Amino acid sequence: MESGNEPNRITDLGDFVRQSPLLGTLFVLSFVNWFLFFAVSMYLHGDALGTYPSHDGFAVKSHGRITPVSESVWEFSLFYSAATLLLTPAIQIAGAARIFWGQWRRGKWVTRLFGFALVAVWCLGWYSSIGSSVLQSLEDWRTLKAQPRSLYPRASIRTAMTAASSSDAATTARLCHGSTSACAKNP
C-alpha cells in the first residue's frame, strides 16, 4: 500500500482541497470569512456579542465603546458573529488535523497527548466564553421581546442626553431603538 511515501500526503492547499473537497472548501471559506467578519465588525464599530438589549439598547460594542444600531443590524451582528466565532475555529482545527495527520501519528505519544490536551483546553475556554456571551444576549433579547417595548431604554436615554442639543441626534437615538412612529420621527 505504501510506496516509500505515506499515502494521501498533502503538500499544498490544492492537494488538501482535492483529497477532502468538503473540508478543504470549508477551510478556505472560513479563512476568508474570518477577515470578512473583522471588516464587518469595523464597519459596524463592534459586534453584538455580550450586549444586552434591555440594558444597552440595540447596540454593538467594541473595546467598551457602544454604538447604537437598529434591531435588525443587532440581530445580524449577533448571529453572524456567533457563527463565525464558533464555526471558524472548529473548521480550522479539523483542517489542520487532516493536513498534519501523518506527522501527528509519527510523533511521540507524550507530544500527541500534550497537543491534544492543549487544543482541548483552548476549545473549552473559547467555546464556553463565546457560547455563554451568545446565550446571554439571546436570552436578554427574548425577555425583551416578551415585554412591552419602552420608547426610551436606559442606554438610549444615556445616548440621547449627551446629544440633547441636537434634535437630529435625539431622533437618531429614538429610531435606533425601534421607535418608528410618526411622533418619534418628528419630535
N, C-alpha and C positions, 0 to 999 in steps of 0.2 A: 504494500500500500504506500509506503514512503519510499521516495527515490532520492535520498540524500537531504532534501529539503522537507520541512514539515508541510503537510497538505493544507491548502487554503490559506497560505501565508499572505498577509495583507502588507503590501509595500507602499501603497499610496491611497488617497481618498477614492480614486476611481475603482481600485480593487475592492475597497470596502463597499461601495455602492453596488458594484456588480455581484458580489458574493452575498450581501444582505440588502436587497433592494429596499425593503420597507424601513429597516432600521437605519440604513445609510441615508435614505431620503429624509427621514425624521431628524437624523443627526445634523444634516446640513441645514434644514429648515429651522430647527431650534437654535442653531448657532446664529443664523441671520436674524431670527425673531428676537434674540437677546438684545441685539443692538437696536432693533426697531422699538422694543419696549423702552429702552432708555431714551430714545428720541421722542417717543410719545410722552413719557414722563417729563421730559424737559419742556415740551410744548405746553403741557397742562400745568406745569410748575409743581409736580408731585404725583402721588398716586393715592388711591382711596383706602389702602390697607391700613388698618388700625384707626380709622376715623369713625366717629360716632355721630350719625346724622341728628340724633336727638340732642346732642350737646354742641357739636361743631357746625351744625347745618350741613348741607350737601357741599362738601369741600374736599380738596385734595391737600396732602401735606407733604412737605419735603424739608428735612432738616429744621423742623419746628415752625416753618413758615406755612400758614394756612391760606389757601386760595379758594374763594367761593366758586362753585360751578353749578350747573343745573343738575337735577336729579338723574337725567339720562346719562350725562357725562360721568357722574359719580358711579352709576351702575356699570357703565362700560369700563371705567378705570378699575373698579374693584374686581370684576370678573376677568378682565384681560391681565391685570397684574397677578391675580391668583393663579390663572392658568399658566402664565409664563414662569412665575417663580416656583410653581410646584412641578410642572412637567419638564421644563428645560434641564434641571439637574438630573432627573431620572433618566431622560433620554441620553444625556451626555455620559453618565456613568455606565449605562448599558452599552453605548457605542465604544467607550474606552475599554470596557471588559471584553468586548468582541475583538477589538483591534489587538489588544495586548494579551489575549488568552494564552497563546503559545509561550510567551515569556513568563507569564504568571505561573503556568504549570511547571516550568523548569526551575523556578525559584525554591529556596529552602522553605520548609513548612513554617518556620518561625516568622520569616518575612511575609509569607502569604497571610498568616494569621494576624500579624500586626497590620498589614494593609487592609484586610477585611474589617478588623476592629476599628481602624481609623475612619474608614468610609461609613461604617455603621453608626458610629458616634456622631459624625458630622451630619448624616442623614437624620438621625434622631433629633438633634438640635435644630437643624434647618426646618424640617417639616413640622415639628411641634410649634416652632415660633411663627412661621408663616401661616400654617393652618389655624393656629389659635387667633391670629390677627384677622384672618378672613372670617372665621366663625363669629367672632365678637362683633365685627362690623355688620355682618348679615343679620345676626340676632337683634342688634340695636335697630337696624333698618326695618326688620319685620315688626318689632314692637311699635316703632314709629308709624308704620303704615296702618296698624290696628287702631291707633289713637286719632282723634280729630286733629287736623293739621292747624298749628298755630301760625299766624301770619308772621310773627317775629320770634323764631327760635333764639336761644341765648346767644349763639355765635353771630347771628345776623344783627342783633342789637349792638354787640361789640363792634362789628364791622361798620354798621351804619352810623354809630355815634361819632366815630372819628371823622367821618365824611359828612356830617350833618349840614355843613355849609353848602354842599353841592347837591342840588336836587337830582342831578343825573346819577351821582354815586349812590344816593339813597334808593332811587328807582332800580338801579342795577342790583343792589343788595336784595331788594324785595323780589325781583324777578329770578335771581339766582336761587332763591329758597322756595321756588314753586308757586309764588303768588302771581298769577297772571290775569287777575280780574281787571276790568277797566279802571276800578278805583286804584289798584296798585300801580297800573301803568301811568295814570295821571293823578299824582298826589295833590 
